[in-house]
Amino acid sequence: MKRRDFLTGVGLAGAGGAFAAPAVAQSAPSVTWRLTSSFPTTLDTIWSGAQTFAQAVREMTDGRFIIELHPAGEIVPPLQALDAVKSGKADCAQTALFYHWGMQPALVFATGVPFGMNAREQNAFFRYGGGTDLVNELLVDHGLFALPAGNTGCQMGGWFRNELRSVADLRGLRFRVSGLAGKMLTRLGVIPTAASRAQIVGAFESGALDAAGWVSPVDDEKLSLTRVAPWYYYPGWWQGSMAIHLAFDLAKWSALPKGYQSVVRAAAELANADVLARYDTLNPVAVRRLVEAGAKLRAFPQDILEACWQASIAEFRDASAADPTFQRVHDAYMRFRNEQYVWWQVAEYPYDNFIIRQRAKG
């Protein structure tokens, strides 16, 4: 069955809704909203989440609720997505909330933090661990309301000009990494360095960059970095997952008919599941192509991971001491993460690890 037929025929019962499109649309008003994204269309797997969301909303309301899509730069630059919603330039935004941690530092936990949860754990936290409520407590004073609507899963550790043999190799490294991870890595001597997507290759060529994190293999291969930075490290420990949110003007959200709110929630759930499924489907073949093209795929040395683990603990401790709100969200997040790994240690990890070892044996 085609996805369009599924959406229009039976609704989104499998994605969090349980209603048919005509029932919602019978007495519904006409609404048009503008969505601004923090992501360009070149990040097409993430961008597809906005497309899936808008299509689902339109089809479930029989065309009465339209979401007009605008990629990064059309309305505002990528990092101003929430500002656009707050100012009324847009009605909603597709964004990673940790881009806006200057507005509220605890927003980093809405997206992904060093040694944080994986995607499944994070979705459980949002849905049943109080995570979405915590995020919206952080946003309410800014007149915003947000729903999870995509996840990249664990990302790669980035591209490096030279091989990493020990934690000493991090000292003086000019690394394209930002936010809390960048701040944390300065404790190990890393120099966080800004570079846009268009500037990354040139920055490697000029010597301005020694390393750069981007996203996942399916996104990374579009940058063609094997020539200038062939060492390709994993895992991206600074984000065990990267959650994407849809953020709405709170007053406009509250004014929506309850039926439309249910449609939006269900459509966001569909986008959330669809983006992660796309990444899980596309990354295996992409990483194979990258290795065939010359990428030197390597795991981070153990001493680097352990040093980064300790640096993250120190960074969380200092940030919590400076900000009670950060501490409250941090503590709730880490309690849930630690409890989740009780189960993963018992069943999920041993199961996956066994299959991985059998596959390696051929």
Secondary structure in CASP SS format (residue, H / E / C, confidence):
PFRMAT SS
TARGET T0000
AUTHOR 0000-0000-0000
METHOD secondary structure of the structure
MODEL  1
M C 1.00
K C 1.00
R H 1.00
R H 1.00
D H 1.00
F H 1.00
L H 1.00
T H 1.00
G H 1.00
V H 1.00
G C 1.00
L C 1.00
A H 1.00
G H 1.00
A H 1.00
G C 1.00
G C 1.00
A C 1.00
F C 1.00
A C 1.00
A H 1.00
P H 1.00
A H 1.00
V H 1.00
A H 1.00
Q C 1.00
S C 1.00
A C 1.00
P C 1.00
S C 1.00
V E 1.00
T E 1.00
W E 1.00
R E 1.00
L E 1.00
T E 1.00
S E 1.00
S C 1.00
F C 1.00
P C 1.00
T C 1.00
T C 1.00
L C 1.00
D H 1.00
T H 1.00
I H 1.00
W H 1.00
S H 1.00
G H 1.00
A H 1.00
Q H 1.00
T H 1.00
F H 1.00
A H 1.00
Q H 1.00
A H 1.00
V H 1.00
R H 1.00
E H 1.00
M H 1.00
T C 1.00
D C 1.00
G C 1.00
R C 1.00
F E 1.00
I E 1.00
I E 1.00
E E 1.00
L E 1.00
H E 1.00
P C 1.00
A C 1.00
G C 1.00
E C 1.00
I C 1.00
V C 1.00
P C 1.00
P H 1.00
L H 1.00
Q H 1.00
A H 1.00
L H 1.00
D H 1.00
A H 1.00
V H 1.00
K H 1.00
S H 1.00
G C 1.00
K C 1.00
A C 1.00
D C 1.00
C E 1.00
A E 1.00
Q E 1.00
T E 1.00
A C 1.00
L H 1.00
F H 1.00
Y H 1.00
H H 1.00
W C 1.00
G C 1.00
M C 1.00
Q C 1.00
P H 1.00
A H 1.00
L H 1.00
V H 1.00
F H 1.00
A H 1.00
T H 1.00
G C 1.00
V C 1.00
P C 1.00
F C 1.00
G C 1.00
M C 1.00
N C 1.00
A H 1.00
R H 1.00
E H 1.00
Q H 1.00
N H 1.00
A H 1.00
F H 1.00
F H 1.00
R H 1.00
Y H 1.00
G C 1.00
G C 1.00
G H 1.00
T H 1.00
D H 1.00
L H 1.00
V H 1.00
N H 1.00
E H 1.00
L H 1.00
L H 1.00
V H 1.00
D H 1.00
H H 1.00
G C 1.00
L E 1.00
F E 1.00
A E 1.00
L E 1.00
P E 1.00
A E 1.00
G E 1.00
N E 1.00
T C 1.00
G C 1.00
C C 1.00
Q C 1.00
M C 1.00
G C 1.00
G E 1.00
W E 1.00
F E 1.00
R C 1.00
N C 1.00
E C 1.00
L C 1.00
R C 1.00
S C 1.00
V H 1.00
A H 1.00
D H 1.00
L H 1.00
R C 1.00
G C 1.00
L C 1.00
R E 1.00
F E 1.00
R E 1.00
V C 1.00
S C 1.00
G H 1.00
L H 1.00
A H 1.00
G H 1.00
K H 1.00
M H 1.00
L H 1.00
T H 1.00
R H 1.00
L H 1.00
G C 1.00
V C 1.00
I E 1.00
P E 1.00
T C 1.00
A C 1.00
A C 1.00
S C 1.00
R H 1.00
A H 1.00
Q H 1.00
I H 1.00
V H 1.00
G H 1.00
A H 1.00
F H 1.00
E H 1.00
S H 1.00
G C 1.00
A C 1.00
L C 1.00
D C 1.00
A E 1.00
A E 1.00
G C 1.00
W C 1.00
V C 1.00
S C 1.00
P H 1.00
V H 1.00
D H 1.00
D H 1.00
E H 1.00
K H 1.00
L H 1.00
S C 1.00
L C 1.00
T C 1.00
R C 1.00
V C 1.00
A C 1.00
P C 1.00
W E 1.00
Y E 1.00
Y E 1.00
Y E 1.00
P C 1.00
G C 1.00
W C 1.00
W C 1.00
Q C 1.00
G C 1.00
S C 1.00
M C 1.00
A E 1.00
I E 1.00
H E 1.00
L E 1.00
A E 1.00
F E 1.00
D E 1.00
L H 1.00
A H 1.00
K H 1.00
W H 1.00
S H 1.00
A H 1.00
L C 1.00
P C 1.00
K H 1.00
G H 1.00
Y H 1.00
Q H 1.00
S H 1.00
V H 1.00
V H 1.00
R H 1.00
A H 1.00
A H 1.00
A H 1.00
E H 1.00
L H 1.00
A H 1.00
N H 1.00
A H 1.00
D H 1.00
V H 1.00
L H 1.00
A H 1.00
R H 1.00
Y H 1.00
D H 1.00
T H 1.00
L H 1.00
N H 1.00
P H 1.00
V H 1.00
A H 1.00
V H 1.00
R H 1.00
R H 1.00
L H 1.00
V H 1.00
E H 1.00
A C 1.00
G C 1.00
A C 1.00
K E 1.00
L E 1.00
R E 1.00
A E 1.00
F C 1.00
P C 1.00
Q H 1.00
D H 1.00
I H 1.00
L H 1.00
E H 1.00
A H 1.00
C H 1.00
W H 1.00
Q H 1.00
A H 1.00
S H 1.00
I H 1.00
A H 1.00
E H 1.00
F H 1.00
R H 1.00
D H 1.00
A H 1.00
S H 1.00
A H 1.00
A H 1.00
D C 1.00
P H 1.00
T H 1.00
F H 1.00
Q H 1.00
R H 1.00
V H 1.00
H H 1.00
D H 1.00
A H 1.00
Y H 1.00
M H 1.00
R H 1.00
F H 1.00
R H 1.00
N H 1.00
E H 1.00
Q H 1.00
Y H 1.00
V H 1.00
W H 1.00
W H 1.00
Q H 1.00
V H 1.00
A H 1.00
E H 1.00
Y H 1.00
P H 1.00
Y H 1.00
D H 1.00
N H 1.00
F H 1.00
I H 1.00
I H 1.00
R H 1.00
Q H 1.00
R H 1.00
A H 1.00
K C 1.00
G C 1.00
END
